[in-house]
Amino acid sequence: MDYLITTDNMADFPKEYIAEHDLRTMSLTYLLDGKTYDAENSLSSQEFYKKMREGCMPTTSQINPEEAKEKLVEFLQLHKQIIHIAFSGGLSGTYNSVRLAAEELMEERPDCRITVIDSLAASMGEGLLVHKALEKQAEGLSYEEMVAWLEENKMHVCHYFTVDDLFHLYRGGRVSKTAAVLGTLVNIKPVLHVDGEGHLIPLSKVRGRRKSLNALVDSMEQKMGSFREQNDIVFISHGDCYEDAVYVKEQVQKRFGVDQFLISPIGPTIGAHSGPGTVALFFMGDAR
C-alpha cells in the first residue's frame, strides 16, 4: 500500500467496519444539552434519537483548519501519501478546512503528498465512495489512478432518502413552515436526493410511509442504468428505524437480486438535521 485512504465520521460507517479496514477518520462534533460530542465520545444512536424525539435540538460544528491539520499530522505518521475523502462541500465547510490544512502541510513538509477529494456526498453515500476506493486500492490502483478514479466516479454515487418528520427539514431550511405543517397534516413524506453540487434537493412527495420507502427503490431502478452490475453491495442508513431499513433492503433484494448490504444508523451530526425516522438508500448509477 503506497498511500493511505482517510475520511471523516460523516460517512456513517459502523465501528466494526472501521476496525476491520483499519480506517482513519476525522470527526465533526455536535452539541446536545450543553455537552459536546465527537466520534470517540458520542451517545448511542438510540439515545441520540430518543432525545430528539423528546424535543432536544442538537447543533453541529464543522472541522476547522486547525483541527484538520492536527489530524493530518497524525495520519502522516502512518504514511507520507494520503488521499482524504471528505464530506460534501455543498453541506459543510469541512472539505475546505481539510484542503487548506493539506496545502499548508505540504508547504511545510515537501516530502508528503495529500489530496483532498470533495465527495459531494453525505452519510453512507460518502461511505460507499470510500468502500469502493478501498476495493480499488486492494486491486492495486496507484495514487494517481485512485485520485482520477474518485473524481471520475463520485458523481455515480446516488443518494435517495425520505424523512418521517418534515419539521427537521424546516429547521434546516429545506422546506417552508407552511409546507411542514400542511405536509404533516396530510401525511406527506418527501423523497430527496443529493445533487451534483452536493446539496440536499427535494424530488417528490408521496402520501404515506410505505410509499415513500418504495419510492427509494423505484429511484434505484430508474437511476442504475449501466451501473447495474456494479451494485454488488448496497448501503442503507437510517435514523433509528432499523425495521424500515430492512424493508428497503428486502425490496432491493427482491427486485434487483443484490445479496450484499451494509446497514448502519445515520450518525448524530447528520441525524441532527434529518431527524429520527429517516431512511436513505445509496447505490451506483449512471448519474445522480
KOLMIVEX-793406 format. One line per field, with one value per residue (C-alpha): residue in three letters; x, y, z. Coordinates in nm, 2 decimals. Last residue first. Layout:
torpa	Ala | ...
X	X | ...
Y	Y | ...
Z	Z | ...
//
This chain:
torpa	Arg | Ala | Asp | Gly | Met | Phe | Phe | Leu | Ala | Val | Thr | Gly | Pro | Gly | Ser | His | Ala | Gly | Ile | Thr | Pro | Gly | Ile | Pro | Ser | Ile | Leu | Phe | Gln | Asp | Val | Gly | Phe | Arg | Lys | Gln | Val | Gln | Glu | Lys | Val | Tyr | Val | Ala | Asp | Glu | Tyr | Cys | Asp | Gly | His | Ser | Ile | Phe | Val | Ile | Asp | Asn | Gln | Glu | Arg | Phe | Ser | Gly | Met | Lys | Gln | Glu | Met | Ser | Asp | Val | Leu | Ala | Asn | Leu | Ser | Lys | Arg | Arg | Gly | Arg | Val | Lys | Ser | Leu | Pro | Ile | Leu | His | Gly | Glu | Gly | Asp | Val | His | Leu | Val | Pro | Lys | Ile | Asn | Val | Leu | Thr | Gly | Leu | Val | Ala | Ala | Thr | Lys | Ser | Val | Arg | Gly | Gly | Arg | Tyr | Leu | His | Phe | Leu | Asp | Asp | Val | Thr | Phe | Tyr | His | Cys | Val | His | Met | Lys | Asn | Glu | Glu | Leu | Trp | Ala | Val | Met | Glu | Glu | Tyr | Ser | Leu | Gly | Glu | Ala | Gln | Lys | Glu | Leu | Ala | Lys | His | Val | Leu | Leu | Gly | Glu | Gly | Met | Ser | Ala | Ala | Leu | Ser | Asp | Ile | Val | Thr | Ile | Arg | Cys | Asp | Pro | Arg | Glu | Glu | Met | Leu | Glu | Glu | Ala | Ala | Leu | Arg | Val | Ser | Asn | Tyr | Thr | Gly | Ser | Leu | Gly | Gly | Ser | Phe | Ala | Ile | His | Ile | Ile | Gln | Lys | His | Leu | Gln | Leu | Phe | Glu | Val | Leu | Lys | Glu | Lys | Ala | Glu | Glu | Pro | Asn | Ile | Gln | Ser | Thr | Thr | Pro | Met | Cys | Gly | Glu | Arg | Met | Lys | Lys | Tyr | Phe | Glu | Gln | Ser | Ser | Leu | Ser | Asn | Glu | Ala | Asp | Tyr | Thr | Lys | Gly | Asp | Leu | Leu | Tyr | Thr | Leu | Ser | Met | Thr | Arg | Leu | Asp | His | Glu | Ala | Ile | Tyr | Glu | Lys | Pro | Phe | Asp | Ala | Met | Asn | Asp | Thr | Thr | Ile | Leu | Tyr | Asp | Met
X	-2.74 | -2.60 | -2.54 | -2.59 | -2.41 | -2.60 | -2.71 | -3.05 | -3.15 | -3.42 | -3.50 | -3.72 | -3.55 | -3.42 | -3.26 | -3.07 | -2.94 | -2.92 | -2.63 | -2.41 | -2.58 | -2.48 | -2.73 | -2.76 | -2.60 | -2.70 | -2.44 | -2.58 | -2.48 | -2.73 | -2.85 | -3.10 | -3.25 | -3.62 | -3.63 | -3.30 | -3.39 | -3.73 | -3.58 | -3.32 | -3.59 | -3.79 | -3.47 | -3.42 | -3.78 | -3.71 | -3.40 | -3.58 | -3.33 | -3.24 | -3.15 | -2.87 | -2.87 | -2.57 | -2.58 | -2.33 | -2.27 | -2.41 | -2.15 | -2.37 | -2.65 | -2.40 | -2.52 | -2.86 | -2.88 | -3.10 | -3.46 | -3.44 | -3.27 | -3.54 | -3.81 | -3.63 | -3.65 | -4.01 | -4.09 | -3.98 | -4.20 | -4.50 | -4.46 | -4.46 | -4.77 | -4.85 | -4.58 | -4.38 | -4.11 | -3.75 | -3.64 | -3.27 | -2.99 | -2.68 | -2.36 | -2.32 | -2.43 | -2.74 | -2.80 | -3.15 | -3.49 | -3.82 | -4.09 | -4.34 | -4.69 | -4.91 | -5.20 | -5.15 | -4.77 | -4.75 | -4.96 | -4.74 | -4.41 | -4.52 | -4.63 | -4.30 | -4.11 | -3.90 | -3.52 | -3.43 | -3.26 | -3.53 | -3.80 | -3.63 | -3.65 | -4.01 | -4.09 | -4.08 | -4.06 | -3.78 | -3.70 | -3.38 | -3.21 | -2.83 | -2.66 | -2.29 | -2.21 | -2.09 | -1.81 | -1.68 | -1.45 | -1.30 | -1.25 | -1.10 | -0.85 | -0.74 | -0.70 | -0.50 | -0.26 | -0.21 | -0.17 | -0.46 | -0.36 | -0.68 | -0.67 | -0.68 | -0.98 | -1.16 | -1.07 | -1.19 | -1.53 | -1.57 | -1.48 | -1.74 | -2.00 | -1.92 | -1.97 | -2.31 | -2.33 | -2.38 | -2.33 | -2.17 | -2.01 | -1.70 | -1.48 | -1.14 | -0.84 | -0.50 | -0.21 | 0.16 | 0.45 | 0.82 | 0.77 | 0.67 | 0.59 | 0.44 | 0.26 | 0.13 | -0.02 | -0.19 | -0.33 | -0.47 | -0.64 | -0.80 | -0.91 | -1.08 | -1.24 | -1.39 | -1.52 | -1.71 | -2.03 | -2.33 | -2.21 | -1.85 | -1.98 | -1.80 | -1.43 | -1.23 | -0.87 | -0.60 | -0.27 | 0.09 | 0.35 | 0.21 | 0.14 | 0.29 | 0.12 | -0.22 | -0.14 | -0.02 | -0.35 | -0.55 | -0.38 | -0.42 | -0.79 | -0.83 | -0.65 | -0.84 | -1.19 | -1.40 | -1.76 | -1.99 | -2.34 | -2.64 | -2.87 | -3.24 | -3.39 | -3.76 | -3.83 | -3.80 | -3.46 | -3.35 | -3.46 | -3.27 | -2.95 | -3.00 | -3.08 | -2.79 | -2.56 | -2.43 | -2.09 | -1.73 | -1.49 | -1.70 | -1.74 | -1.97 | -2.01 | -2.23 | -2.48 | -2.79 | -2.66 | -2.37 | -2.24 | -1.89 | -1.72 | -1.46 | -1.16 | -1.12 | -0.86 | -0.98 | -0.82 | -1.05 | -1.19 | -1.19 | -1.38 | -1.63 | -1.69 | -1.74 | -2.03 | -1.96 | -2.16 | -1.95 | -1.99 | -1.72 | -1.45 | -1.22 | -0.88 | -0.71 | -0.34 | -0.08 | 0.17 | 0.00
Y	1.14 | 0.99 | 0.65 | 0.47 | 0.33 | 0.28 | 0.45 | 0.43 | 0.66 | 0.62 | 0.90 | 0.81 | 1.03 | 1.36 | 1.48 | 1.78 | 1.64 | 1.30 | 1.43 | 1.50 | 1.23 | 0.94 | 0.78 | 0.42 | 0.15 | -0.11 | -0.26 | -0.49 | -0.78 | -1.00 | -0.78 | -0.96 | -0.64 | -0.65 | -0.89 | -0.78 | -0.41 | -0.47 | -0.67 | -0.39 | -0.13 | -0.34 | -0.38 | 0.00 | 0.03 | -0.22 | -0.04 | 0.29 | 0.48 | 0.73 | 0.50 | 0.42 | 0.18 | 0.08 | -0.15 | -0.41 | -0.59 | -0.28 | -0.27 | -0.49 | -0.23 | 0.05 | 0.08 | 0.22 | 0.24 | 0.55 | 0.45 | 0.12 | 0.29 | 0.56 | 0.30 | 0.16 | 0.50 | 0.53 | 0.21 | 0.37 | 0.67 | 0.45 | 0.27 | 0.59 | 0.75 | 1.01 | 1.08 | 1.39 | 1.44 | 1.55 | 1.77 | 1.87 | 1.82 | 1.98 | 1.81 | 2.01 | 1.72 | 1.66 | 1.48 | 1.33 | 1.39 | 1.20 | 1.38 | 1.21 | 1.37 | 1.25 | 1.50 | 1.71 | 1.67 | 1.80 | 2.10 | 2.20 | 2.13 | 2.30 | 2.61 | 2.62 | 2.61 | 2.32 | 2.26 | 2.54 | 2.31 | 2.37 | 2.30 | 1.97 | 1.88 | 1.98 | 1.74 | 1.44 | 1.09 | 1.16 | 1.01 | 0.93 | 0.89 | 0.92 | 0.80 | 0.76 | 0.80 | 1.16 | 1.03 | 0.81 | 1.03 | 1.22 | 0.91 | 0.72 | 1.00 | 1.02 | 0.64 | 0.63 | 0.89 | 0.71 | 0.37 | 0.13 | -0.22 | -0.42 | -0.36 | 0.02 | -0.03 | -0.21 | 0.07 | 0.32 | 0.14 | 0.15 | 0.52 | 0.60 | 0.39 | 0.57 | 0.91 | 0.78 | 0.63 | 0.97 | 1.25 | 1.30 | 1.58 | 1.36 | 1.66 | 1.48 | 1.60 | 1.50 | 1.49 | 1.44 | 1.45 | 1.51 | 1.88 | 1.92 | 2.28 | 2.36 | 2.02 | 2.09 | 2.43 | 2.28 | 1.99 | 2.23 | 2.44 | 2.13 | 2.00 | 2.32 | 2.34 | 1.99 | 2.08 | 2.38 | 2.18 | 2.08 | 2.16 | 2.07 | 1.72 | 1.52 | 1.45 | 1.17 | 1.21 | 1.06 | 1.05 | 0.99 | 1.02 | 0.73 | 0.63 | 0.94 | 1.14 | 1.04 | 1.22 | 1.53 | 1.51 | 1.50 | 1.81 | 1.99 | 1.92 | 2.05 | 2.37 | 2.41 | 2.38 | 2.06 | 2.16 | 2.21 | 2.07 | 2.17 | 1.94 | 2.01 | 1.82 | 1.76 | 1.42 | 1.26 | 1.43 | 1.28 | 0.93 | 0.99 | 1.04 | 0.75 | 0.51 | 0.62 | 0.57 | 0.89 | 1.00 | 1.03 | 0.89 | 1.02 | 1.36 | 1.50 | 1.85 | 1.89 | 2.17 | 1.95 | 1.85 | 1.99 | 1.81 | 1.73 | 1.65 | 1.38 | 1.29 | 0.93 | 0.65 | 0.32 | 0.00 | -0.19 | -0.42 | -0.15 | 0.10 | -0.17 | -0.28 | 0.08 | 0.11 | 0.36 | 0.68 | 0.85 | 1.17 | 1.03 | 1.16 | 1.00 | 0.85 | 0.65 | 0.59 | 0.56 | 0.32 | 0.00
Z	-0.97 | -1.28 | -1.44 | -1.11 | -0.81 | -0.49 | -0.17 | 0.00 | 0.29 | 0.57 | 0.81 | 1.10 | 1.36 | 1.24 | 0.91 | 1.05 | 1.38 | 1.21 | 1.00 | 1.30 | 1.51 | 1.28 | 1.05 | 1.17 | 0.96 | 0.70 | 0.48 | 0.21 | 0.00 | -0.19 | -0.47 | -0.69 | -0.83 | -0.74 | -0.45 | -0.29 | -0.33 | -0.18 | 0.11 | 0.18 | 0.18 | 0.44 | 0.64 | 0.66 | 0.77 | 1.05 | 1.15 | 1.23 | 1.45 | 1.18 | 0.90 | 0.66 | 0.36 | 0.15 | -0.15 | -0.25 | -0.58 | -0.75 | -1.02 | -1.25 | -1.25 | -1.34 | -1.70 | -1.58 | -1.20 | -1.20 | -1.27 | -1.07 | -0.78 | -0.78 | -0.76 | -0.46 | -0.28 | -0.39 | -0.21 | 0.12 | 0.05 | -0.04 | 0.29 | 0.49 | 0.35 | 0.09 | -0.16 | -0.24 | -0.49 | -0.55 | -0.26 | -0.30 | -0.05 | -0.18 | -0.30 | -0.62 | -0.84 | -0.63 | -0.30 | -0.30 | -0.15 | -0.12 | 0.08 | 0.30 | 0.31 | 0.60 | 0.53 | 0.85 | 0.84 | 0.49 | 0.58 | 0.88 | 0.71 | 0.38 | 0.58 | 0.77 | 0.44 | 0.33 | 0.31 | 0.56 | 0.81 | 1.07 | 0.80 | 0.71 | 1.08 | 1.08 | 0.80 | 1.03 | 0.87 | 0.63 | 0.29 | 0.12 | -0.22 | -0.27 | -0.59 | -0.62 | -0.99 | -0.94 | -0.73 | -1.02 | -1.23 | -0.94 | -0.74 | -1.03 | -1.11 | -0.75 | -0.74 | -1.06 | -0.93 | -0.61 | -0.78 | -0.82 | -0.70 | -0.66 | -0.29 | -0.37 | -0.59 | -0.30 | -0.06 | -0.31 | -0.35 | 0.03 | 0.04 | -0.23 | -0.04 | 0.28 | 0.12 | 0.01 | 0.36 | 0.51 | 0.26 | -0.08 | -0.28 | -0.22 | -0.21 | -0.25 | -0.06 | -0.20 | 0.04 | -0.06 | 0.19 | 0.13 | 0.08 | 0.45 | 0.55 | 0.21 | 0.20 | 0.55 | 0.45 | 0.14 | 0.35 | 0.61 | 0.34 | 0.19 | 0.53 | 0.61 | 0.26 | 0.29 | 0.64 | 0.52 | 0.52 | 0.30 | -0.05 | 0.04 | 0.08 | 0.35 | 0.27 | 0.11 | 0.21 | -0.01 | 0.19 | 0.09 | 0.37 | 0.56 | 0.92 | 1.09 | 0.82 | 0.96 | 1.29 | 1.10 | 0.90 | 1.23 | 1.37 | 1.03 | 1.03 | 1.38 | 1.29 | 0.96 | 1.14 | 1.13 | 1.11 | 1.40 | 1.48 | 1.69 | 1.87 | 1.93 | 2.23 | 2.19 | 2.34 | 1.99 | 1.96 | 2.29 | 2.18 | 1.86 | 2.05 | 2.29 | 2.02 | 1.81 | 2.10 | 2.25 | 2.14 | 2.28 | 2.02 | 1.72 | 1.88 | 2.15 | 2.30 | 2.61 | 2.67 | 2.63 | 2.28 | 2.09 | 1.78 | 1.65 | 1.32 | 1.35 | 1.13 | 1.03 | 0.99 | 0.85 | 0.99 | 0.75 | 1.01 | 1.28 | 1.07 | 0.96 | 1.32 | 1.43 | 1.18 | 0.90 | 0.90 | 0.62 | 0.82 | 1.06 | 0.83 | 0.56 | 0.51 | 0.24 | 0.30 | 0.02 | -0.12 | 0.00
//
